Amino acid sequence: MNKFLWGNSTSSMQTEGAYKEGGKGPSVYDIREANADKSDWKVAIDEYHRYEEDINLMSEMGMNCYRFQISRSRIFPEGEGKVNEEGLKFYENLIDTLIKYDIEPMICLYHFDMPLALYKKYDGFSSRQVTKEFVKYGKLIVDRFHEKVKYWITFNEHNLYPMDMGFMIGGSKKEHNLENIYNIQHYTLLAHAKIANYIHDNYEDLQIGGMLAYSPYYPASSNPDDVLLADQYDRFLNKLYLDVFSGRSYPRFFLNYLNKNRINIDINKEDLEEFDKLYSDFMSFSYYQSQTVKANGEEFNTLKLNQIIDNVYLDRSEWNWEIDPVGLRISMENIFADGNVPVFIIENGIGLREELSEDEFIEDDQRIDYHDRHIKQMKEAMRDGVDCIGYLGWGLIDILSSSGDMNKRYGAVYVNRDNHDLKDLRRIKKKSFDFFKTVFKQNLLEEI
């Protein structure tokens, strides 16, 4: 690679729609109903039918990379068993269109949308069987597209699995306790290791990395209790994953924690051999905000995480996400130091509430300022020696938010729909479109 990768990231359920078309089976998202503040997921932004229009917009914006997710339910309608060739053909057409526009495709294999059949039959990733089926699915996708797709990740934001939301994104109905959630974490990490090792054993020209939702954790004060807590957050929610992704397996602090709390995980010798063999070609991450923590007398527990407080030094969005561009630089430097491989920013952005005016021009100056300040901090990290592959914004053509709220928009292109009215789904450029068009002309691998 001799060009810095600028681009866009999305997930299938937030973009594609066509929930009953092309032989697709239902996922856990497809059965979620709309409510007063949220949409259902049946149409999303209709990317299934409009992907060439959107790829053309990405190309016009100057993007040369698009990270998208393959919907497992579109490939295996029952989550296992018979392969849906029509689903494979859809993604092949999508990839070919990206290549036609000189946009590097990057595949994510799983972004929270468990096939409904696996949720019902096996209770999702709380079952080792679902890991086995995921590996079959992953190998199929790699074998099918290895000649056209160089960059791969398995699970989106892998460090979200030990949190309470891990039961939802892992497709599990089990009791919310640490033993159950750490087993889900283990089975997904094992699936990642098996796919990464398969790629490294069979396709030396491909690159695969771990992916996490990275936040630097700041202590609320110099009180040693606050500092200790911030270190615990960082170890359990960041460094643990960097160790596994780097082939260092589970760190001893984590194993000691399991032993102390009598938490039993289904780990066998073969699992550890997969971890020992594992390595990453890059470390990818999403970055939206830093987190500040203050000790409250309770022990650290990933299912609670109730020590996070507002940082008085930072502004925040309407959704109370703190705006901390320097935190991106800190994240890059930490990940590069711990992982010792190139970093890849594959999600960054700000959700804003926007309405289409009569002249259909949206002056999203706050978004421009947000990305401009984050990109400047990225460049500072690179000047300090951090090896960075690229910068992908999140949802730079408006998509449903992760909770299904169309009012929370991340894009430089407005999609004309709201939570309950699909309207005409037209794509309308915002002011930030031209900002990105200027920024994406840069090749930082030559300029830094």
C-alpha positions in Angstrom: 0.0 0.0 0.0 1.4 3.4 -0.9 -1.6 5.6 -0.3 -3.2 6.7 3.0 -6.7 5.3 3.2 -9.6 7.8 3.6 -13.1 6.6 3.7 -16.3 5.5 5.3 -17.5 2.7 7.6 -21.0 1.2 8.1 -22.8 -1.9 9.2 -25.3 -3.9 7.1 -28.3 -3.5 9.4 -27.9 0.3 9.5 -27.7 0.6 5.7 -29.0 -2.3 3.6 -32.7 -2.7 4.3 -34.3 -5.3 2.0 -34.8 -7.5 5.0 -36.8 -10.1 3.1 -35.1 -9.8 -0.3 -32.4 -11.8 -2.0 -32.9 -14.9 0.1 -32.0 -13.2 3.3 -33.0 -14.8 6.6 -34.1 -12.8 9.6 -31.6 -11.4 12.1 -32.2 -10.3 15.7 -32.5 -6.7 14.4 -35.2 -7.5 11.9 -37.7 -8.3 14.6 -37.2 -5.1 16.5 -40.2 -2.9 16.2 -40.3 0.9 15.9 -41.3 3.0 18.8 -41.9 6.7 19.4 -38.2 7.5 19.2 -36.8 4.8 17.0 -37.2 3.3 13.6 -37.4 -0.4 12.7 -34.6 -1.8 10.5 -36.6 -3.0 7.5 -35.5 -0.4 5.0 -32.6 1.5 6.7 -31.3 3.7 3.9 -32.1 1.2 1.2 -28.4 0.5 0.4 -29.3 -2.8 -1.0 -30.9 -1.1 -4.0 -28.9 2.2 -4.0 -25.3 1.1 -3.3 -23.9 2.3 -6.7 -25.4 5.7 -6.1 -23.8 5.9 -2.7 -20.4 4.5 -3.9 -20.5 7.2 -6.6 -20.9 9.8 -3.8 -18.1 8.3 -1.8 -15.9 8.5 -4.9 -16.8 12.1 -5.6 -16.0 12.9 -1.9 -12.5 11.5 -2.6 -12.7 8.3 -0.6 -10.5 5.4 -1.5 -11.6 2.9 1.1 -15.0 1.6 2.3 -15.4 -0.7 5.3 -18.7 -2.5 5.1 -20.2 -5.5 6.9 -21.4 -8.7 5.4 -24.8 -9.8 6.9 -24.4 -13.4 7.9 -28.2 -13.8 7.6 -27.8 -12.9 3.9 -25.3 -15.7 3.4 -26.7 -18.3 5.8 -30.4 -17.6 6.1 -30.6 -20.1 9.0 -27.2 -19.1 10.4 -25.9 -22.5 9.3 -26.5 -25.1 6.7 -27.3 -24.1 3.1 -25.5 -21.2 1.6 -27.5 -18.5 -0.2 -25.7 -17.8 -3.4 -27.9 -14.8 -4.1 -26.5 -13.1 -1.0 -22.9 -13.9 -2.0 -23.7 -12.4 -5.5 -25.0 -9.2 -3.9 -21.7 -8.6 -2.0 -19.7 -9.6 -5.1 -21.5 -6.9 -7.1 -20.9 -4.4 -4.3 -17.2 -5.2 -4.2 -16.9 -5.0 -7.9 -18.6 -1.6 -7.9 -16.2 -0.3 -5.3 -13.2 -1.6 -7.3 -14.7 0.1 -10.4 -14.6 3.4 -8.5 -11.0 2.8 -7.2 -12.3 2.3 -3.7 -10.5 -0.3 -1.5 -13.1 -2.7 0.0 -12.7 -3.7 3.7 -14.9 -6.5 5.1 -16.2 -6.8 8.6 -17.7 -10.2 9.3 -19.9 -9.4 12.3 -21.5 -6.2 13.5 -24.0 -7.3 16.1 -26.7 -8.7 13.9 -26.9 -12.4 15.0 -29.0 -14.6 12.7 -32.3 -15.1 14.5 -32.2 -18.8 14.0 -28.9 -19.1 15.9 -30.3 -16.8 18.7 -33.2 -19.2 19.1 -31.5 -22.5 18.6 -28.2 -22.0 20.4 -28.5 -18.7 22.4 -26.0 -17.0 20.1 -22.4 -16.7 21.1 -23.0 -18.2 24.5 -22.6 -21.5 22.6 -19.4 -22.9 21.3 -21.4 -24.3 18.4 -22.1 -20.8 17.1 -18.3 -20.1 17.2 -17.9 -23.2 15.0 -20.5 -22.1 12.6 -19.1 -18.5 12.5 -15.7 -19.9 11.5 -17.3 -21.9 8.6 -19.0 -18.7 7.5 -15.8 -16.6 7.8 -13.8 -19.1 5.8 -16.4 -19.1 3.1 -16.3 -15.3 2.8 -12.5 -15.2 2.8 -12.3 -17.9 0.2 -14.8 -16.2 -2.0 -13.4 -12.7 -1.9 -9.7 -13.0 -1.1 -8.7 -12.0 -4.6 -10.6 -8.7 -4.4 -10.5 -7.7 -0.7 -7.2 -7.1 1.1 -8.3 -5.7 4.5 -10.4 -7.8 7.0 -11.8 -7.6 10.5 -13.9 -10.2 12.2 -15.9 -8.5 15.0 -16.8 -4.9 15.3 -15.7 -3.3 18.6 -14.6 -6.5 20.3 -14.3 -5.0 23.7 -18.0 -4.3 24.0 -18.7 -8.0 24.6 -17.8 -8.1 28.3 -20.2 -5.2 29.0 -23.9 -5.6 29.7 -24.7 -4.9 26.1 -22.6 -7.9 25.2 -25.6 -10.2 25.8 -27.5 -8.3 23.2 -24.8 -8.1 20.5 -23.7 -11.6 21.3 -27.3 -12.8 20.8 -27.7 -14.4 24.2 -30.6 -14.5 26.7 -28.5 -15.9 29.5 -28.5 -14.5 33.0 -26.4 -11.3 33.1 -23.5 -12.4 35.2 -19.7 -12.2 34.7 -19.3 -15.9 34.0 -21.8 -15.9 31.2 -20.4 -12.7 29.6 -16.8 -13.8 29.8 -17.7 -17.0 28.0 -19.3 -15.0 25.2 -16.1 -12.9 25.1 -14.0 -16.0 24.9 -16.0 -17.7 22.1 -15.9 -14.5 20.0 -12.1 -14.0 20.6 -11.6 -17.7 19.7 -13.6 -17.2 16.5 -11.5 -14.2 15.6 -8.3 -16.2 16.2 -9.4 -19.0 14.0 -10.3 -16.8 11.1 -7.1 -14.7 11.5 -5.0 -17.8 11.6 -6.8 -19.3 8.6 -6.0 -16.1 6.6 -2.4 -16.1 7.6 -2.0 -19.8 6.8 -3.6 -19.5 3.4 -3.5 -16.0 2.0 -0.2 -14.2 2.7 -1.3 -11.1 0.7 -4.3 -10.4 3.0 -4.2 -8.3 6.2 -6.4 -8.9 9.2 -6.4 -7.1 12.5 -8.2 -6.9 15.8 -10.8 -4.1 16.3 -12.0 -2.4 19.5 -13.9 0.6 20.6 -11.0 2.5 22.1 -11.4 5.1 24.8 -8.6 6.5 26.9 -9.6 6.4 30.6 -8.8 9.5 32.6 -8.8 9.6 36.4 -11.1 12.3 37.7 -8.3 13.5 40.0 -4.8 12.6 41.2 -6.5 10.7 44.1 -4.8 7.3 44.0 -8.2 5.6 44.1 -9.2 7.4 40.9 -5.9 6.6 39.2 -6.2 2.9 40.2 -9.7 2.7 38.8 -8.7 4.4 35.5 -5.9 1.8 35.2 -8.4 -1.0 35.8 -10.7 0.3 33.1 -7.8 0.5 30.7 -6.5 -2.9 31.4 -9.8 -4.8 31.2 -11.4 -2.8 28.3 -8.3 -2.0 26.2 -5.1 -3.8 27.0 -6.6 -7.3 27.4 -7.7 -7.2 23.8 -4.4 -5.8 22.5 -2.6 -8.7 24.2 -4.9 -11.3 22.7 -4.8 -9.8 19.2 -1.0 -9.7 19.5 -0.6 -13.4 20.2 0.2 -12.9 23.9 -3.0 -14.7 24.9 -4.9 -13.8 28.1 -2.8 -11.7 30.4 -2.2 -12.9 33.9 -4.1 -10.1 35.5 -7.2 -11.3 33.7 -6.7 -15.0 34.6 -6.0 -13.9 38.2 -9.2 -11.9 38.2 -11.2 -15.0 37.0 -9.6 -17.2 39.6 -10.2 -14.7 42.5 -13.9 -14.3 41.5 -14.4 -18.0 40.8 -15.4 -17.3 37.2 -15.2 -20.4 35.1 -14.6 -20.1 31.3 -14.8 -22.9 28.8 -11.1 -22.7 27.7 -9.3 -25.8 26.4 -5.8 -26.5 25.2 -6.7 -26.1 21.6 -8.2 -22.7 22.2 -4.9 -21.5 23.8 -2.9 -22.9 20.9 -5.0 -20.8 18.5 -4.3 -17.7 20.7 -0.6 -18.5 20.8 -0.5 -18.6 17.0 -2.5 -15.4 16.5 -1.1 -12.1 15.4 -2.4 -8.9 13.8 -1.3 -7.1 10.7 -2.8 -3.9 12.1 -4.8 -2.8 15.1 -8.1 -1.1 14.1 -10.4 0.8 16.3 -13.3 3.2 16.6 -12.8 6.4 18.4 -15.6 8.7 19.5 -14.8 9.9 23.0 -12.6 9.6 26.0 -14.0 8.5 29.4 -13.4 10.0 32.9 -13.8 7.8 35.9 -14.1 8.5 39.6 -13.9 5.9 42.4 -17.1 5.4 44.3 -16.2 2.6 46.7 -17.4 -0.2 44.5 -15.1 -2.7 42.9 -14.5 -2.6 39.1 -17.1 -4.8 37.2 -17.6 -4.7 33.5 -21.3 -5.3 33.9 -21.7 -2.1 35.9 -19.1 0.5 34.8 -20.9 3.0 37.0 -17.9 5.1 37.8 -17.9 7.1 34.6 -18.5 10.9 35.1 -18.6 14.0 32.9 -15.3 15.6 32.1 -15.6 19.3 33.1 -12.8 20.2 30.6 -14.6 18.9 27.5 -17.7 19.9 25.4 -20.2 17.1 24.6 -22.7 16.4 21.9 -26.5 16.4 22.4 -26.2 12.7 23.3 -23.6 13.4 26.0 -20.7 12.0 24.0 -17.7 14.0 25.0 -15.7 15.7 22.3 -12.0 15.1 22.8 -9.7 15.3 19.7 -6.6 14.9 21.8 -8.0 11.6 23.0 -7.7 10.3 19.5 -4.0 11.1 19.5 -3.6 9.4 22.9 -5.5 6.4 21.6 -3.3 6.1 18.6 -0.1 6.4 20.6 -1.3 3.8 23.2 -2.4 1.3 20.7 0.8 1.6 18.6 2.9 1.2 21.7 1.0 -1.8 23.0 0.3 -3.5 19.7 3.6 -2.7 17.9 1.9 -2.8 14.5 0.2 -0.1 12.3 -3.0 1.4 13.6 -6.1 1.9 11.5 -8.8 4.4 12.5 -12.0 2.8 11.1 -14.7 4.7 12.8 -14.8 8.4 13.9 -17.6 10.9 13.8 -20.3 12.9 15.6 -24.0 12.5 15.7 -26.0 15.6 15.1 -29.7 16.4 14.9 -30.4 18.0 11.4 -33.4 19.0 9.4 -33.7 19.7 5.7 -34.4 23.4 5.1 -36.3 24.8 2.2 -33.1 25.4 0.2 -31.9 21.9 1.1 -28.5 23.1 2.3 -27.3 21.9 5.7 -24.5 23.9 7.2 -23.0 21.3 9.5 -20.2 23.4 10.8 -20.0 21.5 14.0 -19.3 18.3 12.1 -16.6 20.0 10.1 -15.0 21.3 13.2 -15.2 17.9 14.9 -13.5 16.0 12.0 -11.0 18.8 11.4 -9.7 18.8 15.0 -9.6 15.0 15.1 -7.7 14.7 11.8 -5.2 17.3 13.0 -4.5 15.3 16.2 -4.2 12.1 14.0 -1.5 13.9 12.0 0.3 14.9 15.3 0.4 11.3 16.3 1.8 10.3 12.9 4.4 13.0 13.2 5.4 11.5 16.5 6.0 8.2 14.7 2.7 6.4 14.9 2.3 4.2 11.8 -1.3 4.8 10.6 -2.9 3.1 7.7 -6.0 5.3 7.3 -8.9 7.2 8.7 -12.5 6.1 8.0 -15.4 8.2 9.2 -18.5 6.6 10.5 -21.7 6.7 8.5 -20.6 9.6 6.2 -23.8 9.0 4.3 -26.5 9.2 6.9 -27.6 5.9 8.4 -29.7 4.8 11.3 -27.8 5.1 14.6 -26.9 2.0 16.5 -30.1 2.3 18.5 -32.2 2.9 15.4 -32.6 6.7 15.7 -32.5 8.5 12.3 -32.4 11.8 14.1 -28.8 11.1 15.2 -27.0 11.8 11.9 -23.2 11.3 11.2 -23.1 12.0 7.5 -21.7 14.5 5.0 -24.7 13.4 2.9 -28.3 13.8 4.1 -30.6 10.9 3.5 -34.2 12.2 3.3 -36.1 10.0 5.8 -36.9 10.2 9.4 -37.8 7.5 12.0 -41.4 6.9 10.8 -41.6 8.4 7.3 -39.3 7.0 4.6 -40.1 10.0 2.3 -38.0 9.7 -0.9 -34.7 8.6 0.6 -32.9 11.2 -1.6 -29.2 11.8 -1.0 -28.4 15.5 -0.5 -24.9 16.9 0.1 -24.2 18.9 3.2 -21.6 21.6 3.7 -19.2 19.1 5.1 -19.2 17.2 1.8 -16.8 19.7 0.3 -14.7 19.8 3.5 -14.1 16.0 3.2 -13.5 16.4 -0.5 -10.6 18.7 0.2 -9.2 16.6 3.1 -9.4 13.3 1.3 -7.1 14.6 -1.5 -4.1 14.3 0.9 -1.8 11.3 0.8 -0.4 11.5 4.4 2.0 8.6 3.8 4.0 11.0 1.6 3.3 14.3 3.5 3.9 13.4 7.1 
